[in-house]
C-alpha cells in the first residue's frame, strides 16, 4: 500500500511504502486440555539439534515439534512425507480440539522475563500479522539466507498453509508511543517457564481503539528482521503460489532495555602452537588470569577500539586492535566503512583469514553463543581455541540494513528466542 507525500523541492512527487499490521484469530493450544503448555511448545526449528528433536518427540504426543520439524521416514514420497504429516497433525489437532482458534481478531502482547550475566531483564513486544513487502522496502534484512532452509520452510508452508513460528523483528519507538498499549494489566492467557528459565507471558488484545492505535503508529515504521530471514523470504515465495499476503511476526522496539544480542563466538578446530607474536603486528596482546576477567576487559574497551579474546591451552589472551585501517588493506572497497568496523568482520578478516589462514570456514570453524560451552569444548580438546567477541550493536545492524548491506552470517544472536507453538496462524482464503 503506497501513500503519496507532498511535492518535493525538485517538483517531483515521491511515495512511501507503509507497514500494514493486521490483527488475526490466533490458534493456541486448548488450555482446558493443556493447563500447562510448557510440555508442547519448542524453541525455533533452526536451533533444535537432532538430539533435542528426539527429546521433544518423546516429551508429549502433541508437542509442536511434529508441526515445525518432522522426522523423515523410510518410504517417504511426494504424497507422504514429514510435511504432509505436519499438515495432517494440524488438521486433526484442530478437529479434535487440541488446538483452538480464537473467536475474535487480536494482537498478542508477549512479555519475556530472563536473566543474563546476573541481571534480570524484561523484553516486551507483540505478535501480529504483517502484510508482506519486498525486502528493502520498509522491511529490511541484515544477513544472508541459504537456499536449503528456504526450500524446507516452503515445503512446510505449502503443505500446512500456516505459520507455527514468528519472524522476529525490530522497530524504533524512542518516545515509547506504544508502551502504554503493551502494558497489559490483565492476567496473561499463557504464563510458562521454558527450559532456559525464561518466563513467557502471552496476552490477548482485542480492544478496537488500542488495535487502531498500534496499526496507525506502525504504518510509518521501518521494520528490521532480527531472526527469521528464511521464514520471511519463504513467505514471499509462498505468496506467489498461494496468494496469501501476510506472515505472523513478533515486533519489539529496538530501544527496549531487555533487547539482548549475544555474540556468536568462534571455535577453531585446528591451531598451531599459539604464539602471541603472530598477533602483535595488529593487536595489543595481554595475558589475563581467567575467562571472567577476559570478558570484563573486553567489555571495557570502548569505541573506536575493538577487542577480542582467545582461550587456548588453559590460557586467556585479550586482543585490542591497534589500527582499524588494516581492514582497508584486507578487503578494500568491497564493503562499506560500517561493515569494516564490525567486530565480526574484523575477527574474520584479520584473525581467521589473515593470521590463522583458515580458508575452509565450514570445515575449520564452529559456533556457539555460550561462553562456558566454548571454554569446556576447548578444555575437552574437541577444539583447539575459542575466539570471543563482543556483541554487535543494534545501531550497526540498523545502519547496514538501511544501506542494503548484509552483515556476515553469525553476526547476531538475539536472546531469548521465541517459542514455537505459543500462538499460530492459519492462512485464510487459500484452501
C-alpha positions in Angstrom: 0.0 0.0 0.0 1.6 3.3 -1.1 0.6 6.7 0.2 1.8 9.9 -1.7 3.8 12.5 0.0 3.8 16.2 -0.7 5.5 17.6 -3.8 9.3 17.6 -3.3 11.6 20.6 -3.7 12.6 19.5 -7.3 9.0 19.3 -8.4 8.6 15.5 -8.3 6.1 13.5 -6.2 7.6 10.8 -4.0 5.9 7.9 -2.4 6.4 6.0 0.8 5.6 2.3 1.5 3.5 1.9 4.6 3.7 -1.0 7.0 0.3 -2.8 7.4 -0.3 -4.5 10.7 -3.3 -6.8 10.8 -4.9 -8.5 13.9 -5.8 -12.1 13.5 -7.6 -15.0 15.0 -4.7 -16.8 16.6 -4.7 -20.6 17.1 -3.5 -21.7 20.6 -3.3 -25.0 22.5 -6.6 -25.6 24.2 -5.8 -24.9 27.9 -8.8 -26.9 29.0 -6.8 -29.9 27.8 -3.3 -28.4 28.5 -3.3 -26.2 31.6 0.5 -26.0 31.4 1.5 -25.8 27.7 5.3 -25.9 28.5 5.2 -29.6 27.5 4.0 -28.9 24.0 6.0 -25.8 22.9 9.6 -25.7 21.5 12.3 -23.3 20.5 12.5 -22.3 16.9 13.2 -25.1 14.4 16.7 -23.7 13.4 18.2 -24.0 16.9 16.9 -27.6 17.6 19.6 -30.3 17.3 18.8 -33.9 16.3 19.0 -34.9 20.0 16.7 -32.2 21.0 14.3 -33.1 18.3 14.0 -36.6 19.6 13.6 -35.3 23.2 10.7 -33.1 22.1 9.1 -36.0 20.3 9.3 -38.1 23.5 8.1 -35.2 25.7 4.5 -35.2 24.6 2.5 -36.7 21.8 1.0 -33.3 20.9 4.3 -31.4 21.1 4.6 -28.8 18.3 7.8 -30.4 17.1 5.6 -32.6 15.0 4.4 -29.4 13.2 7.7 -27.5 12.9 10.3 -30.1 12.5 9.0 -33.5 11.5 11.1 -36.7 11.0 12.0 -38.3 7.7 10.7 -41.8 7.5 11.6 -44.8 5.3 9.4 -44.9 2.2 8.6 -41.2 2.2 7.5 -39.9 -1.2 5.9 -36.8 -2.6 2.4 -37.7 -1.3 3.6 -38.9 2.2 6.4 -37.1 4.0 7.2 -35.0 7.0 5.4 -32.0 5.5 2.2 -33.8 4.7 2.3 -35.5 8.2 2.6 -32.0 9.7 -0.4 -30.8 7.8 -2.4 -33.9 8.9 -1.4 -33.3 12.5 -2.5 -29.7 12.2 -5.9 -30.6 10.7 -6.5 -33.4 13.2 -5.5 -31.4 16.3 -7.8 -28.6 15.2 -10.7 -31.0 14.6 -10.1 -32.8 18.0 -9.9 -29.5 20.0 -6.2 -30.0 20.8 -5.8 -26.6 19.1 -8.4 -23.9 19.3 -8.8 -20.8 17.2 -9.8 -17.5 18.9 -13.2 -16.2 18.0 -12.1 -12.6 17.7 -9.2 -10.9 15.9 -6.4 -9.9 18.2 -2.9 -8.7 18.6 -0.9 -10.8 21.2 1.4 -8.8 23.5 4.3 -11.0 24.8 6.5 -10.4 27.8 9.7 -12.4 28.4 11.5 -12.2 31.7 15.0 -13.7 31.8 18.5 -13.3 33.4 21.7 -12.6 31.6 25.0 -12.2 33.3 23.3 -12.0 36.7 20.9 -9.2 35.5 17.2 -9.6 35.4 15.7 -8.3 32.2 12.3 -8.0 30.6 11.6 -7.8 26.8 8.1 -6.7 25.7 6.7 -7.0 22.2 3.6 -8.2 20.3 2.6 -10.9 17.9 0.6 -9.8 14.9 0.3 -10.3 11.1 2.2 -8.0 8.8 1.5 -7.6 5.1 4.4 -8.9 3.0 6.6 -6.4 1.2 9.6 -6.8 -0.9 12.8 -6.8 1.3 14.5 -3.4 1.4 11.2 -1.5 1.1 10.0 -0.9 4.6 11.2 -4.4 5.8 15.0 -4.7 6.0 17.1 -7.9 6.4 20.5 -7.9 7.9 22.0 -11.2 7.0 22.2 -13.6 4.1 20.0 -16.7 3.7 20.6 -20.2 2.3 18.6 -22.0 -0.3 18.2 -25.3 1.5 16.4 -23.9 4.7 14.2 -21.8 2.5 13.1 -24.9 0.4 12.4 -26.8 3.6 10.3 -24.0 5.1 8.5 -23.5 1.7 7.6 -27.2 1.6 6.1 -27.0 5.1 4.3 -23.7 4.4 2.7 -25.0 1.2 1.6 -28.3 2.9 0.2 -26.8 6.1 -0.9 -23.3 4.9 0.0 -22.0 8.3 2.7 -20.2 10.4 3.8 -22.0 13.6 6.6 -19.7 14.4 7.0 -15.9 14.2 9.5 -13.8 12.3 11.3 -11.8 15.0 11.7 -8.1 14.0 12.5 -4.7 15.5 11.1 -1.2 15.1 12.2 2.1 16.6 10.0 3.9 19.2 12.3 6.3 21.1 9.3 8.2 22.5 7.7 5.0 23.8 4.4 5.7 22.0 3.3 2.1 22.1 4.5 1.3 25.6 1.1 2.0 27.2 -0.6 -0.2 24.6 1.6 -3.1 25.6 1.5 -2.7 29.4 -1.4 -5.1 29.9 -2.7 -5.3 33.5 -5.0 -8.3 33.0 -3.9 -11.9 33.7 -1.9 -13.5 30.9 -3.6 -16.1 28.8 -0.4 -18.1 28.9 2.3 -18.0 31.7 5.1 -20.6 31.4 8.8 -21.1 32.1 10.9 -22.7 29.5 14.0 -24.9 29.8 16.3 -21.9 29.9 14.3 -20.4 32.8 12.8 -17.7 30.6 9.3 -16.7 31.6 6.9 -16.2 28.8 3.6 -14.3 29.4 1.2 -14.0 26.4 -1.8 -11.7 26.4 -4.7 -11.2 24.1 -5.5 -7.6 23.0 -8.9 -7.1 21.3 -9.8 -3.5 22.3 -10.6 -1.7 19.0 -9.2 1.7 19.8 -5.9 0.2 21.1 -5.6 -2.0 18.0 -6.3 1.0 15.8 -3.5 3.0 17.6 -1.0 0.2 17.1 -1.8 -0.1 13.4 -1.6 3.7 12.9 1.7 4.1 14.7 3.3 1.2 12.9 2.4 2.4 9.4 5.3 4.8 9.3 7.9 2.5 10.9 10.8 0.7 9.3 11.0 -3.0 10.3 14.3 -4.7 10.8 14.4 -8.5 10.7 16.3 -9.9 13.7 15.6 -13.6 13.4 13.6 -15.4 10.7 15.1 -14.2 7.4 14.5 -17.7 5.9 10.8 -17.6 7.0 10.2 -14.2 5.6 11.7 -15.0 2.3 9.8 -18.2 2.2 6.6 -16.4 2.8 7.4 -14.1 -0.2 7.9 -17.3 -2.3 4.7 -18.9 -1.0 2.8 -15.7 -1.7 3.3 -16.2 -5.4 1.9 -19.7 -5.2 -0.9 -19.4 -2.6 -1.8 -15.8 -3.0 -1.6 -15.2 0.8 -0.2 -11.8 1.6 0.7 -12.0 5.3 3.1 -13.5 7.7 3.0 -13.8 11.5 5.6 -11.6 13.1 6.8 -10.7 16.6 7.7 -7.0 16.9 9.7 -5.4 19.7 11.3 -1.9 20.0 15.0 -1.6 19.5 15.3 0.8 22.4 13.9 -1.7 24.9 16.1 -2.3 27.9 15.5 -6.0 27.6 16.6 -6.3 23.9 19.7 -8.5 24.2 22.1 -9.5 21.4 24.6 -12.2 22.3 27.9 -12.6 20.4 28.4 -15.8 18.4 31.9 -17.0 19.4 34.1 -19.0 17.1 35.6 -22.4 17.9 38.8 -23.3 16.0 39.3 -27.0 15.1 43.0 -26.9 14.2 45.5 -24.4 15.6 49.3 -24.5 15.5 51.0 -23.8 18.8 49.7 -20.4 20.0 52.3 -17.7 19.6 51.2 -14.3 20.8 53.8 -12.8 18.5 51.7 -13.8 15.5 49.1 -11.3 16.7 51.3 -8.5 17.9 51.6 -6.9 14.5 47.9 -5.9 14.6 46.9 -6.2 18.2 48.0 -5.3 21.7 48.1 -8.7 23.4 47.7 -9.1 27.1 47.5 -12.4 29.1 44.8 -12.4 31.7 44.0 -14.8 34.6 40.5 -16.1 33.8 37.7 -16.0 31.2 35.7 -13.9 33.6 38.4 -11.3 33.7 38.8 -11.5 30.0 35.1 -10.8 29.3 35.2 -7.8 31.7 38.2 -6.3 30.0 36.7 -6.9 26.5 33.6 -5.0 27.6 35.7 -2.2 29.0 37.3 -1.5 25.6 35.3 1.4 24.1 34.8 2.7 20.6 36.5 3.3 18.3 38.7 0.5 19.6 37.9 -3.2 19.0 38.6 -6.0 21.5 38.6 -9.8 21.2 39.6 -12.8 23.4 41.4 -16.0 22.8 41.2 -19.1 25.1 43.6 -21.9 24.3 45.5 -24.5 26.3 44.1 -23.1 29.5 45.3 -19.6 28.9 43.3 -16.4 28.2 44.5 -13.5 26.0 43.0 -10.1 25.4 43.5 -8.6 21.9 42.9 -4.9 21.2 43.2 -3.9 17.6 45.9 -1.2 17.1 44.6 0.3 13.9 41.3 -0.5 12.2 42.6 0.8 8.8 44.0 -2.7 8.3 40.6 -3.6 7.1 41.0 -1.2 4.1 44.1 -3.2 3.1 42.5 -6.6 3.6 39.1 -6.1 2.0 39.5 -2.8 0.1 36.3 -1.2 -1.2 34.2 -4.4 -1.4 32.3 -3.2 1.7 31.3 0.0 3.4 33.2 1.5 6.4 30.3 0.4 8.6 30.8 -3.2 7.6 34.6 -2.9 8.1 34.0 -1.6 11.7 32.0 -4.7 12.7 33.9 -6.8 15.3 32.7 -9.9 13.5 34.2 -8.6 10.2 37.5 -7.7 11.8 37.7 -11.1 13.5 37.0 -12.9 10.2 39.4 -10.9 8.0 42.3 -10.2 10.4 42.4 -13.1 12.8 40.8 -16.1 11.0 41.8 -15.4 7.4 45.0 -13.3 7.6 46.7 -14.5 10.8 45.4 -18.1 11.2 45.0 -18.5 7.4 41.8 -20.6 7.7 40.3 -20.7 4.3 37.8 -23.5 4.7 35.5 -21.8 7.2 32.9 -24.6 7.2 35.4 -27.3 8.0 37.6 -25.2 10.3 35.2 -23.3 12.5 32.1 -24.0 14.6 30.0 -21.5 16.6 28.4 -21.0 19.9 26.9 -18.1 21.9 27.6 -19.9 25.2 30.9 -18.7 26.7 31.0 -21.6 29.2 30.3 -24.2 26.5 33.1 -22.7 24.3 35.6 -23.0 27.2 34.5 -26.5 28.0 34.9 -27.7 24.4 38.5 -26.4 24.3 39.3 -28.0 27.7 38.0 -31.3 26.4 40.3 -30.9 23.4 37.4 -31.0 20.9 38.6 -27.6 19.7 42.0 -26.0 19.9 40.8 -22.5 20.6 37.8 -20.3 21.3 37.7 -16.8 19.8 35.5 -14.5 21.8 34.0 -11.2 20.7 31.6 -8.5 21.9 28.0 -8.4 20.6 27.0 -6.5 17.5 25.2 -3.3 18.4 21.7 -2.6 17.2 22.8 0.7 15.7 25.3 -1.2 13.5 22.6 -3.6 12.3 20.2 -0.7 11.6 22.8 1.3 9.7 23.9 -1.5 7.4 20.3 -2.7 6.8 19.2 0.8 5.6 22.2 0.8 3.3 21.0 -2.6 1.9 24.3 -4.2 3.0 24.1 -7.6 4.6 26.2 -8.5 7.6 28.3 -11.6 7.8 26.5 -14.7 8.9 26.5 -15.5 12.7 26.8 -11.7 13.5 23.9 -11.7 15.9 22.1 -14.0 18.3 19.0 -12.4 19.8 18.2 -13.8 23.2 15.8 -15.1 24.4 14.3 -17.0 21.4 10.6 -17.1 20.7 8.7 -20.3 21.4 7.2 -22.2 18.5 3.6 -23.2 19.1 2.8 -20.4 21.5 0.3 -18.9 19.0 -0.2 -20.0 15.4 -1.7 -18.6 12.3 -3.8 -20.5 9.8 -3.9 -18.9 6.3 -7.3 -17.7 5.2 -8.9 -18.0 1.7 -6.1 -20.3 0.4 -7.7 -23.7 0.9 
